């Protein structure tokens, strides 16, 4: 039996659907999905099996014009993930087409090692007419020599099987890189923190864009099979603490309930989740926070 395995980097602008596609490919929720841009900070890897091939997805942060240290570190992580991968899939949104951001990514692709296989996946195809899709496909392929083009809806699953089958044929012959039943190489503590951060992002929308982070401080396996998880939500100002707690603690209570429910579903057992909010003014400038998010602090330098 010939087995294959390889790393696939999904790259694209923020909100292009990379996390949704990772989750669809893997068949489990390993990557945070929200309607806010730049929510994926770490290079989460999801593992999917297709026949005798093991596909390891590197879900990179969205590529955008960086302004702050955290932005710069995220963009460096995204290109780092792309240059390390066996195959790159550029994801673009059908209704937005070839934006300035997509043009910048196409320029960046020219700097990758020669012979690197890059596929194009046009996502959210249900939002445009067929003739517009064809015109966009032609325009993109004139701008860069893509190995293959796929038209997909990551949310609905259209076209995703064809993309996965193609990737399974393209990855190199290799022993599998992970045990067959392992879906993500992130420590469970980090996945748990990401789930809580997602719930906060969804709940707070515009109020606290990126000034918060979540850490799993303590994880205790109990004799009855349940787990006690203690997490700290770090914010940069006192005023933000009140926003996270909400009136009479309502916000943090609903976030805790939603996160606990999702953790229980993910782990398949009972979870006791305890959240605390702490002010840490300079967490965006602390090297330790970056390494916990899988980012390089030095990549954030101008």
N, C-alpha and C positions, 0 to 999 in steps of 0.2 A: 504494500500500500504506500503510495507516494503522498506524503503530507506537505502542505504548504503553510507558510505563515509570514505575515508582514505587517508593518506599521503604515497606517493610512492617516494622513493629516487632512482634516477638514479646515479649509481657510475661507475667509470672506469678511464682508463688512459686519459690524455689530447688527444683530437681529436678522441675519440672513437665514437663520434656521438651522445652524450647525448643531446646537444642543438637541433640538427636536429630531434631527436626522440621526444623531448618535443614539438617542434613546430608541428610535424606530428600528435601527439596525440591530441593536443589542437586544431589544425586546424587554428592556427594564429601564427604570428611571435612574440613570447614573449621573446625568448632567443637568444642572439647574436650568429651568426654562421660565423666563419671565418676559414681559413686554418692555422691559427697560433695556437699554443698550449696555454693553460692557458688563454683563453679569457673570460671565465665565472668567474667573481669574486664574485658575490653575489648569494645567494641561491634563484634564481628566481623560483617562483611557478606558474605553469600553471594549469588551472582547465579544466578538460574534463568531459563531461557527457556520460555515456554509460548505456542505459536503465534507471533503477532507482538508479544507482550508480554514485557518484561523486568522480572522481579521481583527487587528488591534487598532481601534480608533483613537486618534489623538485629537481631542476637541479643544482647539486653540482659542484663546481670546479673540474677539473680533478685531480686525485690522482697521485702524482709524488714525487720524492725525493726533499724535500725542501732545498733551500740554503739561501734565504734571508728572512727578516721579513715578507714581503708580501706573499712569498711562504708558509711560515709556517702557517700564518693566514688562507690562502686558504685551505690548507690540513686539518687544524683543523675544518674549516667550513664544509668541505666535510664529514668527519667522524661524525661530530655533526649532520648533516642532515640525515645520515644513521641511527644513533642510535635512532633518534627521530621518524623515519618513521614506518608505519605499515608493509610495504613490501619494500624490496630492490630489485632492478634489476641491476645486474652487466652486463655492456655492454662491450664486447670485439670485436676486429676486426678480422674477419675470416682469412684474409691473414697474419696477424701478429701472431695469435695464442697465446700460453701461454708464454708471454714475462716475463722478470724479474719483470717488473712493475706489471703485472697481478699476479705473484706469491706473491709479497708483499701485494697486496690487499686481496688475499685469506688468507694470514696469519692474516691480520687485521680483516677479517670477523669472525675468530675463537674467537676474543675477544668480539664480540657483545653478548647481552643478549640471553640466550638459548631460543629456540622456535621462534626466529625471522625468518620470511619466506623470503628466498632469491631465486630469479629466475635468470636464466642465459639467456642473449640475445646475440646471435652471430650475429654481424652486418656486412654489406658489403659482404653478401654471394655470390653476383654475381662475386666476384673476385677470387673464388676458386672452385676446382672440388668437386663433391658430396662426393667422398670417403675421401677427406681430411677433409671435414666438419664433417663427421661421426667420423673420428679418433679424431678430436679436441673435439667433444662433449663427447666422451668416456673419454678422458684424463681429461677434466675439471670436469666431474662428479665423477671421481675417486678421484680427489683432494678435492672436497667439495660436501656435500649432497644437491644439488640444488633441490628446490621443483618442478621446471619445467624448461625445456630448450626450447627456441624459436630461430628460424633462421629467421633473418629479413634483410631488406634493408630499413633503416630509410629514406634514400634519395628518394627511389622509392616507398616506402609504402608497399613492400612485407612483409607479416607476421605480420604487425603492428596491424591489426584488431584482429587477434587471441590473441595477447598479451594483448590488451586492454580488450577484453571480459573476459580473464582469471583473470585479475586484478580486474575487476568489480565484479566477483564472490568471490574474496578473501578478499576484504576490509570489515571491520566489519559493522554490522548493526548500523546505526547512522543517525541522522538528517543531512541534507546537511550542509556543513561548510561555503559555500559561496552562494550568490545569483546566480541563475541559469545562468544569463547572464554575470557573471564576469569571465574574463579569466586569470587575473593575479593579485596577491596581492601587486605587487610593485607599489609605487606611480608613476603616469604618468611622473613626473619630471625625475625619475630615468630611466624609460624605454626610454624616449626621449634622455637622456644622453648616454645610452647604444647604441642607434641607431647611434648617431654621432661617438661614439668611434669605433663602428664596421666599419664605412666607413673610418675612419682614419687608422685603422689597415689594411684594405684591400688595401688602397691606398699607404701606406708607407712601407708595407712589412718588410724588414730587417732593415730599417733605424732607427726606433724608437720602439724597441720591447715592453717594458712594462713601459717605462719612461713617460707615459702620462696618464692623467685621464681627464674626462669631467664632468663638473657640470652644471646643469641647475640653473642659478642664478635667473632668473625672468620669470614668466609665467603670461601673461595678457590675459584675455578673452575679446575679443572686441565685440562691439554692433552688428557688422555685422555677428557675428557667427564665425569669424576667431580667431586665437590665435597668439599672439606675444610671441616667445620664445627666451630668451637670454641665451647663454651658454658660459662658459669659458673653454678653453682647457689649462690645466696646464702641463707644461713641466719642466724638472729639470735643463736645461742649456740654455743659450742664443743661442748657435749653433742650438739647437733643434727647437727653435722658427722659424728660417729661413727655416728649413726643412718642418715644418707644413704649413707655409705660401706659400712656393714654389716661383718659379720665377714669378715676377710681380703679386704675390698673386693667381696664378693659382691653386695650390693644395687646399688651403682652400676654394676657390670658388667652385671647383668641389665637394669637400666633403660636403659643405653646400647645394649645389643643390641636391645631392644624398640623404642626410639625410632629407632634407625638403620634397622631393618627397615621401619618405617612411613614414614620419610622417603624411603627408596629407592622404595617403592611409590608415594608421592605425587608424587615428582619424576620417576620413571621412569628412574632412573640410579643408579650406585653412589655411596655416601656414606661418607666417613671421618669419624666423629663422635668428638670428644674432649671429655670432661666434666671439670670441676674443681669442687671445693666450697670456698667461701670464707665466712668468718664476717663478717657486716656487721651489727652490733648494731642499728642504727637504720634499716634500709632501709624499714621501715613509715612512717617520718617524713621520708623524703627526697622532695622535690618531683620530682626527676629520674626516680625510679622510677615515679611516677604518670603522668608524661607518656609514658613508654615503654609503659605499659599502656593508653594512650588515655584516661586518667582525669584529672579536674581536681583538683589538690592542694587548692585552696581549697574545693572542694565537701566536703572531709572536715572542714571546721571545724564546730564544734558550732552 
